[in-house]
Each structure stands twice: as C-alpha cells, then as structure tokens.
Amino acid sequence: MSAITRRAKRPCIGFRSLRPGIRPVGAARGAGSSAREQKTMAKVFHKGDRVRWNSHGGQAEGEVLKQITSDTEAGGRTVRASREEPQYLVRSDKSGGEAVHKPDALEKI
C-alpha cells in the first residue's frame, strides 16, 4: 500500500472538506462573540469613575468627565459617537490633559 493510498483513506476533519452549510461539532451557529453581542456587553462608565488607559508613555489614570453620545468636538478632535457606541471624555491625573476614549480602551480602577 503506498503512502498516497493510506493518506486518502484517513478521514479529513478540516472545514474545507465539509459541504456548504454543514459545520463540525462545536461550531454551532451563533458560537463565539458577534459584533451585536459585543455591543450589548460594552463597558459602561459614569461621571466621576476612576479609570486607567494605555497612553504613549505607558498607562495613565484619571476620571471620567462625561459620556459622549453624539458627534462632537472634544479632546482636540472630532468624536464620532452615538447612544449605541458612546465614547468618554477623561482627564489625566498626572498631566491634567483631556482625551476621548472608547469604552474598550478604559478599565475601571
């Protein structure tokens, strides 16, 4: 029996071998995190919350000044925000500078 014949007899478990519409066990529809699930699980912060974020010089800490839910000018730039995807104006404890961050960039402390 040649190596090619033996290889052809082994079952293939890769995705490419499956017919369209058939998923392997454990890959059920809806498994994993979709964009919709991530939006509903977004972090929510309130005015006065103490937060930490990554900065050019390392990590920075400060407080949330306000939640931004519409397109506006803040933190020295145009902010694209909505009720579904808010952003937060924060003030650094160390420098006193203000910046705008998405919720995923902030961590409560």
C-alpha positions, 0 to 999 in steps of 0.5 A: 500500500503506498503512502498516497493510498493510506493518506486518502483513506484517513478521514479529513476533519478540516472545514474545507472538506465539509459541504456548504452549510454543514459545520463540525461539532462545536461550531454551532451557529451563533458560537463565539462573540458577534459584533451585536453581542459585543455591543450589548456587553460594552463597558459602561462608565459614569461621571466621576469613575476612576479609570486607567488607559494605555497612553504613549508613555505607558498607562495613565489614570484619571476620571471620567468627565462625561459620556459622549453620545453624539458627534462632537468636538472634544479632546482636540478632535472630532468624536464620532459617537452615538447612544449605541457606541458612546465614547468618554471624555477623561482627564489625566491625573498626572498631566491634567490633559483631556482625551476621548476614549472608547469604552474598550480602551478604559478599565475601571480602577 
